[in-house]
């Protein structure tokens, strides 16, 4: 399969869905490569919303305590789904896979399992975990200081089984915090539209799974990391730590690094630049 015809699969991050790649897909058309955006397990059309969001009168206490209907979605299930999506798109051939944010650990697990089916792994402001390391642990590192997502969570993830956002909140300060966390450089009307499409629960079990990486598995794959220099969800310093860890583990296969002057969602603020980066890889 030629470089030009190698398919591209786009995987979103937590709370998002395949919808977030619409503008990038349009910009990828000139590259002549089959492109598919998919929903991650527990997200998009595969999401299930807690009942407390539709019960009236609204009970804020239930928002913080109701167990998530996607609490059982773990890294194993998410990776199994991604592998099936890669197999379907590639029809047995390799695929360039782009993962954003918390799609990163899912890509890492899938690529370790079926490295022959991944032509190139692209991490867009994504968690790119080291061997046997859970994504969850990276968010507490000092390099992630100032990130705005964790302070926006509602309820105890250990109790409800999810990272929950109050997407129906009418508190202007809270809604601005969400915009700043995800869409700091996105036009306000577009940012508000995107917030309306998010799902409230991201399964915490997905963040707690780990993958043993090997030189002939994930460590053998061409990979690119796209650092978002104004990211307030996964701070740029943490993104560079992830790259440094990968390169230390597999020094014979260093990561190609590209930097975008963007916040956490360049697929909305800079879709043409994202398309150019992705379209030339794989």
C-alpha atoms as an extended CHARMM CRD file, in Angstrom:
* protein
*
       282  EXT
         1         1  UNK       CA              0.0000000000        0.0000000000        0.0000000000  PROA      1               0.0000000000
         2         2  UNK       CA              1.4610000000        3.3790000000       -1.0030000000  PROA      2               0.0000000000
         3         3  UNK       CA              1.9880000000        6.2020000000        1.4590000000  PROA      3               0.0000000000
         4         4  UNK       CA             -0.6890000000        8.2300000000       -0.3000000000  PROA      4               0.0000000000
         5         5  UNK       CA             -3.3260000000        5.5230000000        0.0800000000  PROA      5               0.0000000000
         6         6  UNK       CA             -2.5400000000        4.4660000000        3.6610000000  PROA      6               0.0000000000
         7         7  UNK       CA             -5.7820000000        5.0480000000        5.5870000000  PROA      7               0.0000000000
         8         8  UNK       CA             -5.9770000000        7.4500000000        8.5130000000  PROA      8               0.0000000000
         9         9  UNK       CA             -7.9720000000        6.6670000000       11.6520000000  PROA      9               0.0000000000
        10        10  UNK       CA             -8.7560000000        9.5170000000       14.0450000000  PROA      10              0.0000000000
        11        11  UNK       CA             -9.4210000000        8.7620000000       17.7310000000  PROA      11              0.0000000000
        12        12  UNK       CA            -10.7150000000       11.4740000000       20.0570000000  PROA      12              0.0000000000
        13        13  UNK       CA            -10.0350000000       11.9600000000       23.7630000000  PROA      13              0.0000000000
        14        14  UNK       CA            -12.1510000000       11.9170000000       26.9180000000  PROA      14              0.0000000000
        15        15  UNK       CA            -15.6760000000       13.3900000000       26.7760000000  PROA      15              0.0000000000
        16        16  UNK       CA            -15.4100000000       13.9660000000       23.0160000000  PROA      16              0.0000000000
        17        17  UNK       CA            -16.5600000000       11.8910000000       20.0500000000  PROA      17              0.0000000000
        18        18  UNK       CA            -15.8480000000       11.2950000000       16.3930000000  PROA      18              0.0000000000
        19        19  UNK       CA            -17.6110000000       14.6100000000       15.6840000000  PROA      19              0.0000000000
        20        20  UNK       CA            -14.6100000000       16.6490000000       16.8390000000  PROA      20              0.0000000000
        21        21  UNK       CA            -12.5730000000       15.6620000000       13.7420000000  PROA      21              0.0000000000
        22        22  UNK       CA            -15.0430000000       16.9890000000       11.1500000000  PROA      22              0.0000000000
        23        23  UNK       CA            -12.9670000000       20.0060000000       10.1150000000  PROA      23              0.0000000000
        24        24  UNK       CA             -9.7300000000       17.9860000000        9.9720000000  PROA      24              0.0000000000
        25        25  UNK       CA            -11.3440000000       15.3490000000        7.7480000000  PROA      25              0.0000000000
        26        26  UNK       CA            -12.3770000000       18.0770000000        5.3260000000  PROA      26              0.0000000000
        27        27  UNK       CA             -8.8170000000       19.4070000000        5.2380000000  PROA      27              0.0000000000
        28        28  UNK       CA             -7.4130000000       15.9080000000        4.6200000000  PROA      28              0.0000000000
        29        29  UNK       CA             -9.3060000000       15.4650000000        1.3440000000  PROA      29              0.0000000000
        30        30  UNK       CA             -6.4210000000       16.7570000000       -0.8570000000  PROA      30              0.0000000000
        31        31  UNK       CA             -4.1090000000       14.0870000000        0.5610000000  PROA      31              0.0000000000
        32        32  UNK       CA             -6.1590000000       11.3590000000       -1.0970000000  PROA      32              0.0000000000
        33        33  UNK       CA             -6.1210000000        9.0230000000        1.8900000000  PROA      33              0.0000000000
        34        34  UNK       CA             -9.1830000000        7.1770000000        3.2020000000  PROA      34              0.0000000000
        35        35  UNK       CA             -9.9890000000        8.7640000000        6.5560000000  PROA      35              0.0000000000
        36        36  UNK       CA            -12.2750000000        7.6110000000        9.3500000000  PROA      36              0.0000000000
        37        37  UNK       CA            -13.0520000000        9.1820000000       12.7300000000  PROA      37              0.0000000000
        38        38  UNK       CA            -14.3390000000        6.6940000000       15.3030000000  PROA      38              0.0000000000
        39        39  UNK       CA            -16.0140000000        6.8100000000       18.6910000000  PROA      39              0.0000000000
        40        40  UNK       CA            -13.9520000000        5.4570000000       21.5700000000  PROA      40              0.0000000000
        41        41  UNK       CA            -15.5340000000        2.9610000000       23.9550000000  PROA      41              0.0000000000
        42        42  UNK       CA            -17.9010000000        4.7360000000       26.3510000000  PROA      42              0.0000000000
        43        43  UNK       CA            -17.9690000000        7.9180000000       24.2580000000  PROA      43              0.0000000000
        44        44  UNK       CA            -19.9170000000        9.5010000000       21.4380000000  PROA      44              0.0000000000
        45        45  UNK       CA            -22.6850000000        7.1930000000       20.2650000000  PROA      45              0.0000000000
        46        46  UNK       CA            -21.2470000000        4.5650000000       22.6260000000  PROA      46              0.0000000000
        47        47  UNK       CA            -21.7500000000        6.8210000000       25.6600000000  PROA      47              0.0000000000
        48        48  UNK       CA            -24.3550000000        6.2820000000       28.3390000000  PROA      48              0.0000000000
        49        49  UNK       CA            -25.4500000000        9.2320000000       30.4600000000  PROA      49              0.0000000000
        50        50  UNK       CA            -26.2380000000        9.1280000000       34.2140000000  PROA      50              0.0000000000
        51        51  UNK       CA            -29.9480000000        9.3190000000       34.9880000000  PROA      51              0.0000000000
        52        52  UNK       CA            -29.4790000000       12.2670000000       37.3210000000  PROA      52              0.0000000000
        53        53  UNK       CA            -28.9890000000       14.5740000000       34.3370000000  PROA      53              0.0000000000
        54        54  UNK       CA            -32.5800000000       14.1920000000       33.1650000000  PROA      54              0.0000000000
        55        55  UNK       CA            -34.4250000000       13.7950000000       36.4860000000  PROA      55              0.0000000000
        56        56  UNK       CA            -36.4130000000       16.8910000000       37.4940000000  PROA      56              0.0000000000
        57        57  UNK       CA            -36.0860000000       18.6150000000       39.8230000000  PROA      57              0.0000000000
        58        58  UNK       CA            -32.3310000000       18.4090000000       39.3500000000  PROA      58              0.0000000000
        59        59  UNK       CA            -30.4410000000       16.9860000000       42.3340000000  PROA      59              0.0000000000
        60        60  UNK       CA            -26.8440000000       18.2630000000       42.5750000000  PROA      60              0.0000000000
        61        61  UNK       CA            -26.0420000000       15.5950000000       45.1640000000  PROA      61              0.0000000000
        62        62  UNK       CA            -26.9630000000       12.8390000000       42.7020000000  PROA      62              0.0000000000
        63        63  UNK       CA            -24.6200000000       14.3530000000       40.1230000000  PROA      63              0.0000000000
        64        64  UNK       CA            -21.7560000000       13.7780000000       42.5470000000  PROA      64              0.0000000000
        65        65  UNK       CA            -22.7750000000       10.2950000000       43.6990000000  PROA      65              0.0000000000
        66        66  UNK       CA            -24.6040000000        8.3450000000       40.9630000000  PROA      66              0.0000000000
        67        67  UNK       CA            -22.4140000000        5.5160000000       39.6750000000  PROA      67              0.0000000000
        68        68  UNK       CA            -21.5760000000        6.0390000000       36.0330000000  PROA      68              0.0000000000
        69        69  UNK       CA            -23.2110000000        3.7730000000       33.4540000000  PROA      69              0.0000000000
        70        70  UNK       CA            -19.8220000000        3.5450000000       31.7140000000  PROA      70              0.0000000000
        71        71  UNK       CA            -17.8420000000        2.7340000000       34.8610000000  PROA      71              0.0000000000
        72        72  UNK       CA            -17.0160000000       -0.7580000000       33.5640000000  PROA      72              0.0000000000
        73        73  UNK       CA            -15.3710000000        0.5070000000       30.3790000000  PROA      73              0.0000000000
        74        74  UNK       CA            -11.6690000000       -0.1500000000       30.8820000000  PROA      74              0.0000000000
        75        75  UNK       CA             -8.5120000000        0.0150000000       28.7790000000  PROA      75              0.0000000000
        76        76  UNK       CA             -8.9280000000       -3.6010000000       27.6800000000  PROA      76              0.0000000000
        77        77  UNK       CA            -12.3520000000       -2.9390000000       26.2110000000  PROA      77              0.0000000000
        78        78  UNK       CA            -11.3260000000        0.3580000000       24.6390000000  PROA      78              0.0000000000
        79        79  UNK       CA             -8.2790000000       -1.1850000000       22.9620000000  PROA      79              0.0000000000
        80        80  UNK       CA            -10.2740000000       -4.1780000000       21.7270000000  PROA      80              0.0000000000
        81        81  UNK       CA            -12.6980000000       -1.8180000000       20.0210000000  PROA      81              0.0000000000
        82        82  UNK       CA             -9.8990000000        0.2650000000       18.5040000000  PROA      82              0.0000000000
        83        83  UNK       CA             -8.1710000000       -2.8230000000       17.1120000000  PROA      83              0.0000000000
        84        84  UNK       CA            -11.4180000000       -3.8670000000       15.4470000000  PROA      84              0.0000000000
        85        85  UNK       CA            -11.7930000000       -0.3750000000       13.9660000000  PROA      85              0.0000000000
        86        86  UNK       CA             -8.2200000000       -0.4560000000       12.6460000000  PROA      86              0.0000000000
        87        87  UNK       CA             -8.7940000000       -3.8840000000       11.1290000000  PROA      87              0.0000000000
        88        88  UNK       CA            -11.9870000000       -2.7270000000        9.4380000000  PROA      88              0.0000000000
        89        89  UNK       CA            -10.4350000000        0.4240000000        7.9760000000  PROA      89              0.0000000000
        90        90  UNK       CA             -7.1780000000       -1.1810000000        6.8690000000  PROA      90              0.0000000000
        91        91  UNK       CA             -8.7170000000       -4.4090000000        5.5640000000  PROA      91              0.0000000000
        92        92  UNK       CA             -5.6320000000       -6.2260000000        6.7950000000  PROA      92              0.0000000000
        93        93  UNK       CA             -3.1580000000       -3.4960000000        5.8850000000  PROA      93              0.0000000000
        94        94  UNK       CA             -1.5160000000       -0.8850000000        8.0940000000  PROA      94              0.0000000000
        95        95  UNK       CA             -3.2670000000        2.3180000000        9.1680000000  PROA      95              0.0000000000
        96        96  UNK       CA             -1.9690000000        5.6500000000       10.4330000000  PROA      96              0.0000000000
        97        97  UNK       CA             -3.6700000000        6.2080000000       13.7990000000  PROA      97              0.0000000000
        98        98  UNK       CA             -4.0080000000        9.6530000000       15.3510000000  PROA      98              0.0000000000
        99        99  UNK       CA             -4.9990000000        9.8530000000       19.0220000000  PROA      99              0.0000000000
       100       100  UNK       CA             -5.9140000000       12.9460000000       20.9870000000  PROA      100             0.0000000000
       101       101  UNK       CA             -5.5920000000       13.3600000000       24.7490000000  PROA      101             0.0000000000
       102       102  UNK       CA             -6.8440000000       10.2340000000       26.5860000000  PROA      102             0.0000000000
       103       103  UNK       CA             -7.1010000000        8.3840000000       23.2860000000  PROA      103             0.0000000000
       104       104  UNK       CA             -3.3320000000        8.0440000000       23.6380000000  PROA      104             0.0000000000
       105       105  UNK       CA             -3.2450000000        5.1100000000       26.0810000000  PROA      105             0.0000000000
       106       106  UNK       CA             -5.8150000000        3.3070000000       23.9310000000  PROA      106             0.0000000000
       107       107  UNK       CA             -3.6470000000        3.7420000000       20.8430000000  PROA      107             0.0000000000
       108       108  UNK       CA             -0.5940000000        2.5800000000       22.7940000000  PROA      108             0.0000000000
       109       109  UNK       CA             -2.3020000000       -0.6260000000       23.9230000000  PROA      109             0.0000000000
       110       110  UNK       CA             -3.7290000000       -1.3670000000       20.4620000000  PROA      110             0.0000000000
       111       111  UNK       CA             -0.4200000000       -0.6800000000       18.7380000000  PROA      111             0.0000000000
       112       112  UNK       CA              1.4160000000       -2.9730000000       21.1450000000  PROA      112             0.0000000000
       113       113  UNK       CA             -1.0800000000       -5.7280000000       20.3710000000  PROA      113             0.0000000000
       114       114  UNK       CA             -1.0940000000       -5.3470000000       16.5720000000  PROA      114             0.0000000000
       115       115  UNK       CA              2.0180000000       -3.3700000000       15.5670000000  PROA      115             0.0000000000
       116       116  UNK       CA              1.8070000000       -4.7810000000       12.0560000000  PROA      116             0.0000000000
       117       117  UNK       CA             -1.4610000000       -2.8880000000       11.5570000000  PROA      117             0.0000000000
       118       118  UNK       CA             -0.1730000000        0.5490000000       12.6240000000  PROA      118             0.0000000000
       119       119  UNK       CA              1.8400000000        2.3570000000        9.9630000000  PROA      119             0.0000000000
       120       120  UNK       CA              2.4010000000        5.4400000000       12.1050000000  PROA      120             0.0000000000
       121       121  UNK       CA              1.2290000000        6.4580000000       15.5820000000  PROA      121             0.0000000000
       122       122  UNK       CA              0.4680000000       10.1690000000       15.9930000000  PROA      122             0.0000000000
       123       123  UNK       CA             -0.1690000000       11.5340000000       19.4930000000  PROA      123             0.0000000000
       124       124  UNK       CA             -1.9100000000       14.9150000000       19.4460000000  PROA      124             0.0000000000
       125       125  UNK       CA             -1.5190000000       16.4870000000       22.8990000000  PROA      125             0.0000000000
       126       126  UNK       CA             -2.1120000000       12.9460000000       24.1270000000  PROA      126             0.0000000000
       127       127  UNK       CA             -1.0480000000       10.8560000000       27.0740000000  PROA      127             0.0000000000
       128       128  UNK       CA              1.6480000000        8.5550000000       25.6580000000  PROA      128             0.0000000000
       129       129  UNK       CA              2.2680000000        6.3180000000       28.6800000000  PROA      129             0.0000000000
       130       130  UNK       CA              5.4560000000        4.4800000000       29.3860000000  PROA      130             0.0000000000
       131       131  UNK       CA              5.6640000000        0.7300000000       29.8660000000  PROA      131             0.0000000000
       132       132  UNK       CA              3.5120000000       -0.5120000000       32.7670000000  PROA      132             0.0000000000
       133       133  UNK       CA              2.4950000000        3.0380000000       33.6490000000  PROA      133             0.0000000000
       134       134  UNK       CA             -1.1130000000        4.1350000000       34.0470000000  PROA      134             0.0000000000
       135       135  UNK       CA             -2.2620000000        7.3610000000       32.4640000000  PROA      135             0.0000000000
       136       136  UNK       CA             -3.7660000000        8.4550000000       35.7730000000  PROA      136             0.0000000000
       137       137  UNK       CA             -0.3950000000        8.9690000000       37.4130000000  PROA      137             0.0000000000
       138       138  UNK       CA              0.8410000000       11.5260000000       34.9020000000  PROA      138             0.0000000000
       139       139  UNK       CA             -1.7520000000       14.1420000000       35.7560000000  PROA      139             0.0000000000
       140       140  UNK       CA             -0.3340000000       14.6090000000       39.2560000000  PROA      140             0.0000000000
       141       141  UNK       CA              3.2050000000       15.3020000000       38.0560000000  PROA      141             0.0000000000
       142       142  UNK       CA              4.5750000000       18.8010000000       38.7330000000  PROA      142             0.0000000000
       143       143  UNK       CA              4.9490000000       19.3190000000       34.9850000000  PROA      143             0.0000000000
       144       144  UNK       CA              1.1480000000       19.3610000000       34.7720000000  PROA      144             0.0000000000
       145       145  UNK       CA              0.7320000000       22.1660000000       37.2880000000  PROA      145             0.0000000000
       146       146  UNK       CA             -1.9530000000       24.6430000000       36.3360000000  PROA      146             0.0000000000
       147       147  UNK       CA             -4.0490000000       22.2060000000       34.2990000000  PROA      147             0.0000000000
       148       148  UNK       CA             -7.7360000000       23.0930000000       34.4760000000  PROA      148             0.0000000000
       149       149  UNK       CA             -9.5350000000       19.7950000000       33.9420000000  PROA      149             0.0000000000
       150       150  UNK       CA             -9.2480000000       18.0420000000       37.2970000000  PROA      150             0.0000000000
       151       151  UNK       CA            -10.5990000000       21.0550000000       39.2500000000  PROA      151             0.0000000000
       152       152  UNK       CA            -13.6720000000       20.9670000000       36.9900000000  PROA      152             0.0000000000
       153       153  UNK       CA            -14.6370000000       17.4010000000       37.9030000000  PROA      153             0.0000000000
       154       154  UNK       CA            -17.7610000000       16.6980000000       39.9230000000  PROA      154             0.0000000000
       155       155  UNK       CA            -17.9220000000       13.8340000000       42.4150000000  PROA      155             0.0000000000
       156       156  UNK       CA            -15.2690000000       11.3490000000       43.4770000000  PROA      156             0.0000000000
       157       157  UNK       CA            -14.0650000000        9.3360000000       40.4590000000  PROA      157             0.0000000000
       158       158  UNK       CA            -13.3410000000        6.4040000000       42.7660000000  PROA      158             0.0000000000
       159       159  UNK       CA            -16.9970000000        6.3510000000       43.8670000000  PROA      159             0.0000000000
       160       160  UNK       CA            -18.8000000000        7.0720000000       40.6130000000  PROA      160             0.0000000000
       161       161  UNK       CA            -16.2920000000        5.3180000000       38.3280000000  PROA      161             0.0000000000
       162       162  UNK       CA            -15.9180000000        8.2500000000       35.9740000000  PROA      162             0.0000000000
       163       163  UNK       CA            -14.4250000000       11.6650000000       35.4650000000  PROA      163             0.0000000000
       164       164  UNK       CA            -17.6620000000       13.6650000000       35.4250000000  PROA      164             0.0000000000
       165       165  UNK       CA            -18.2510000000       17.1640000000       34.0960000000  PROA      165             0.0000000000
       166       166  UNK       CA            -21.3460000000       19.2170000000       34.8930000000  PROA      166             0.0000000000
       167       167  UNK       CA            -22.1200000000       20.0750000000       31.2910000000  PROA      167             0.0000000000
       168       168  UNK       CA            -25.6000000000       21.3810000000       32.1370000000  PROA      168             0.0000000000
       169       169  UNK       CA            -24.2640000000       23.9370000000       34.6010000000  PROA      169             0.0000000000
       170       170  UNK       CA            -25.4820000000       27.5090000000       34.1780000000  PROA      170             0.0000000000
       171       171  UNK       CA            -22.6290000000       28.8630000000       36.3040000000  PROA      171             0.0000000000
       172       172  UNK       CA            -20.7870000000       31.2410000000       33.9480000000  PROA      172             0.0000000000
       173       173  UNK       CA            -17.5220000000       30.8270000000       35.8470000000  PROA      173             0.0000000000
       174       174  UNK       CA            -17.6280000000       27.0320000000       35.5730000000  PROA      174             0.0000000000
       175       175  UNK       CA            -18.5190000000       27.1370000000       31.8820000000  PROA      175             0.0000000000
       176       176  UNK       CA            -15.6400000000       29.5120000000       31.2600000000  PROA      176             0.0000000000
       177       177  UNK       CA            -13.3330000000       27.1100000000       33.0890000000  PROA      177             0.0000000000
       178       178  UNK       CA            -14.3600000000       24.3410000000       30.6740000000  PROA      178             0.0000000000
       179       179  UNK       CA            -13.7740000000       26.6230000000       27.6850000000  PROA      179             0.0000000000
       180       180  UNK       CA            -10.3490000000       27.5760000000       29.0320000000  PROA      180             0.0000000000
       181       181  UNK       CA             -9.4580000000       23.9420000000       29.7330000000  PROA      181             0.0000000000
       182       182  UNK       CA            -10.3040000000       22.5680000000       26.2950000000  PROA      182             0.0000000000
       183       183  UNK       CA            -10.9150000000       25.3740000000       23.8250000000  PROA      183             0.0000000000
       184       184  UNK       CA             -8.8190000000       28.3720000000       24.8230000000  PROA      184             0.0000000000
       185       185  UNK       CA             -8.0810000000       29.4250000000       21.2490000000  PROA      185             0.0000000000
       186       186  UNK       CA            -11.3740000000       28.3510000000       19.6820000000  PROA      186             0.0000000000
       187       187  UNK       CA            -13.9860000000       30.9140000000       18.6500000000  PROA      187             0.0000000000
       188       188  UNK       CA            -16.4690000000       31.2480000000       21.5550000000  PROA      188             0.0000000000
       189       189  UNK       CA            -19.5030000000       30.2110000000       19.5120000000  PROA      189             0.0000000000
       190       190  UNK       CA            -17.6760000000       27.1040000000       18.2950000000  PROA      190             0.0000000000
       191       191  UNK       CA            -16.4140000000       26.3490000000       21.8060000000  PROA      191             0.0000000000
       192       192  UNK       CA            -19.9650000000       26.5400000000       23.1610000000  PROA      192             0.0000000000
       193       193  UNK       CA            -21.1940000000       24.2500000000       20.3810000000  PROA      193             0.0000000000
       194       194  UNK       CA            -18.4480000000       21.7600000000       21.2370000000  PROA      194             0.0000000000
       195       195  UNK       CA            -19.3340000000       21.8650000000       24.9350000000  PROA      195             0.0000000000
       196       196  UNK       CA            -22.8820000000       20.9890000000       23.9450000000  PROA      196             0.0000000000
       197       197  UNK       CA            -21.6380000000       17.8490000000       22.1910000000  PROA      197             0.0000000000
       198       198  UNK       CA            -19.4720000000       16.5220000000       25.0240000000  PROA      198             0.0000000000
       199       199  UNK       CA            -20.5790000000       13.5410000000       27.0870000000  PROA      199             0.0000000000
       200       200  UNK       CA            -20.4220000000       14.0040000000       30.8800000000  PROA      200             0.0000000000
       201       201  UNK       CA            -18.6390000000       10.8090000000       31.9380000000  PROA      201             0.0000000000
       202       202  UNK       CA            -15.1900000000        9.5760000000       30.9660000000  PROA      202             0.0000000000
       203       203  UNK       CA            -14.5380000000        6.0700000000       32.4080000000  PROA      203             0.0000000000
       204       204  UNK       CA            -11.8450000000        6.2750000000       35.0540000000  PROA      204             0.0000000000
       205       205  UNK       CA            -10.9380000000        2.5790000000       34.5820000000  PROA      205             0.0000000000
       206       206  UNK       CA             -9.5420000000        3.4750000000       31.1810000000  PROA      206             0.0000000000
       207       207  UNK       CA             -6.9880000000        5.7160000000       32.8810000000  PROA      207             0.0000000000
       208       208  UNK       CA             -5.8830000000        3.0180000000       35.3160000000  PROA      208             0.0000000000
       209       209  UNK       CA             -4.9280000000        0.2900000000       32.8600000000  PROA      209             0.0000000000
       210       210  UNK       CA             -1.3140000000       -0.2940000000       31.8750000000  PROA      210             0.0000000000
       211       211  UNK       CA              0.4960000000       -1.7930000000       28.8950000000  PROA      211             0.0000000000
       212       212  UNK       CA              3.8120000000       -3.6350000000       28.8080000000  PROA      212             0.0000000000
       213       213  UNK       CA              5.7100000000       -2.1270000000       25.8650000000  PROA      213             0.0000000000
       214       214  UNK       CA              8.2660000000       -4.1050000000       23.8590000000  PROA      214             0.0000000000
       215       215  UNK       CA             10.8770000000       -3.2700000000       21.2400000000  PROA      215             0.0000000000
       216       216  UNK       CA              9.2000000000       -5.4070000000       18.6080000000  PROA      216             0.0000000000
       217       217  UNK       CA              5.7550000000       -4.0400000000       19.5490000000  PROA      217             0.0000000000
       218       218  UNK       CA              4.9690000000       -0.3970000000       20.2520000000  PROA      218             0.0000000000
       219       219  UNK       CA              8.6650000000        0.4380000000       20.4700000000  PROA      219             0.0000000000
       220       220  UNK       CA              9.1780000000       -0.4800000000       16.8230000000  PROA      220             0.0000000000
       221       221  UNK       CA              6.5730000000        1.8830000000       15.3910000000  PROA      221             0.0000000000
       222       222  UNK       CA              7.2000000000        5.2400000000       13.7420000000  PROA      222             0.0000000000
       223       223  UNK       CA              5.6130000000        7.8040000000       16.0240000000  PROA      223             0.0000000000
       224       224  UNK       CA              5.0110000000       11.5310000000       16.0530000000  PROA      224             0.0000000000
       225       225  UNK       CA              4.0820000000       13.6600000000       19.0370000000  PROA      225             0.0000000000
       226       226  UNK       CA              2.3150000000       16.9680000000       18.4420000000  PROA      226             0.0000000000
       227       227  UNK       CA              2.9100000000       19.2990000000       21.3830000000  PROA      227             0.0000000000
       228       228  UNK       CA              0.2320000000       21.9450000000       21.9080000000  PROA      228             0.0000000000
       229       229  UNK       CA              2.1190000000       24.8980000000       23.3390000000  PROA      229             0.0000000000
       230       230  UNK       CA             -0.8570000000       26.5940000000       25.0270000000  PROA      230             0.0000000000
       231       231  UNK       CA             -2.5700000000       23.4770000000       26.3430000000  PROA      231             0.0000000000
       232       232  UNK       CA             -4.3950000000       23.9010000000       29.6500000000  PROA      232             0.0000000000
       233       233  UNK       CA             -5.6780000000       20.3060000000       29.8750000000  PROA      233             0.0000000000
       234       234  UNK       CA             -2.3880000000       18.4280000000       29.4520000000  PROA      234             0.0000000000
       235       235  UNK       CA              0.3330000000       20.9810000000       30.0240000000  PROA      235             0.0000000000
       236       236  UNK       CA              3.1100000000       21.3120000000       27.4230000000  PROA      236             0.0000000000
       237       237  UNK       CA              5.7800000000       20.4690000000       29.9850000000  PROA      237             0.0000000000
       238       238  UNK       CA              4.0430000000       17.1590000000       30.6920000000  PROA      238             0.0000000000
       239       239  UNK       CA              3.7540000000       16.4470000000       26.9820000000  PROA      239             0.0000000000
       240       240  UNK       CA              7.5220000000       16.8180000000       26.6750000000  PROA      240             0.0000000000
       241       241  UNK       CA              8.0400000000       14.4720000000       29.6380000000  PROA      241             0.0000000000
       242       242  UNK       CA              6.0620000000       11.8190000000       27.7550000000  PROA      242             0.0000000000
       243       243  UNK       CA              8.2830000000       12.2000000000       24.7170000000  PROA      243             0.0000000000
       244       244  UNK       CA             11.4470000000       12.0600000000       26.8250000000  PROA      244             0.0000000000
       245       245  UNK       CA             10.2830000000        8.8600000000       28.5370000000  PROA      245             0.0000000000
       246       246  UNK       CA              9.5190000000        7.1670000000       25.2270000000  PROA      246             0.0000000000
       247       247  UNK       CA             12.8690000000        8.1530000000       23.7530000000  PROA      247             0.0000000000
       248       248  UNK       CA             14.7310000000        6.9500000000       26.8270000000  PROA      248             0.0000000000
       249       249  UNK       CA             12.9750000000        3.5840000000       26.6320000000  PROA      249             0.0000000000
       250       250  UNK       CA             13.4670000000        3.1480000000       22.8790000000  PROA      250             0.0000000000
       251       251  UNK       CA             16.4560000000        5.3420000000       21.9480000000  PROA      251             0.0000000000
       252       252  UNK       CA             16.9360000000        3.5670000000       18.6170000000  PROA      252             0.0000000000
       253       253  UNK       CA             13.4890000000        4.8040000000       17.5400000000  PROA      253             0.0000000000
       254       254  UNK       CA             13.1400000000        8.4360000000       18.6400000000  PROA      254             0.0000000000
       255       255  UNK       CA              9.8750000000       10.3300000000       18.5130000000  PROA      255             0.0000000000
       256       256  UNK       CA              9.3590000000       12.9510000000       15.8300000000  PROA      256             0.0000000000
       257       257  UNK       CA              8.0910000000       16.0970000000       17.5510000000  PROA      257             0.0000000000
       258       258  UNK       CA              6.0030000000       18.8900000000       16.0580000000  PROA      258             0.0000000000
       259       259  UNK       CA              4.8070000000       21.9220000000       18.0270000000  PROA      259             0.0000000000
       260       260  UNK       CA              1.5700000000       23.7900000000       17.4110000000  PROA      260             0.0000000000
       261       261  UNK       CA              0.8920000000       27.1900000000       18.9650000000  PROA      261             0.0000000000
       262       262  UNK       CA             -2.5110000000       26.0260000000       20.1190000000  PROA      262             0.0000000000
       263       263  UNK       CA             -4.6230000000       25.0580000000       23.0990000000  PROA      263             0.0000000000
       264       264  UNK       CA             -5.8910000000       21.5230000000       23.6800000000  PROA      264             0.0000000000
       265       265  UNK       CA             -8.2060000000       21.2760000000       20.6640000000  PROA      265             0.0000000000
       266       266  UNK       CA             -6.2880000000       22.1810000000       17.4950000000  PROA      266             0.0000000000
       267       267  UNK       CA             -8.7080000000       20.0210000000       15.5040000000  PROA      267             0.0000000000
       268       268  UNK       CA            -11.1080000000       22.9410000000       16.0050000000  PROA      268             0.0000000000
       269       269  UNK       CA             -8.7430000000       25.9270000000       16.0940000000  PROA      269             0.0000000000
       270       270  UNK       CA             -6.1400000000       24.8220000000       13.5180000000  PROA      270             0.0000000000
       271       271  UNK       CA             -7.6400000000       21.9740000000       11.4820000000  PROA      271             0.0000000000
       272       272  UNK       CA             -5.5720000000       22.7320000000        8.3930000000  PROA      272             0.0000000000
       273       273  UNK       CA             -2.3030000000       22.4800000000       10.3120000000  PROA      273             0.0000000000
       274       274  UNK       CA             -3.3920000000       19.2540000000       11.9860000000  PROA      274             0.0000000000
       275       275  UNK       CA             -4.3430000000       17.8380000000        8.5860000000  PROA      275             0.0000000000
       276       276  UNK       CA             -0.9750000000       18.7700000000        7.1210000000  PROA      276             0.0000000000
       277       277  UNK       CA              0.8760000000       17.0440000000        9.9690000000  PROA      277             0.0000000000
       278       278  UNK       CA             -1.2620000000       13.9170000000        9.7630000000  PROA      278             0.0000000000
       279       279  UNK       CA             -1.5270000000       13.7530000000        5.9900000000  PROA      279             0.0000000000
       280       280  UNK       CA              2.2370000000       13.5270000000        5.5740000000  PROA      280             0.0000000000
       281       281  UNK       CA              2.7100000000       10.6410000000        7.9720000000  PROA      281             0.0000000000
       282       282  UNK       CA              2.1230000000        6.9480000000        7.5910000000  PROA      282             0.0000000000
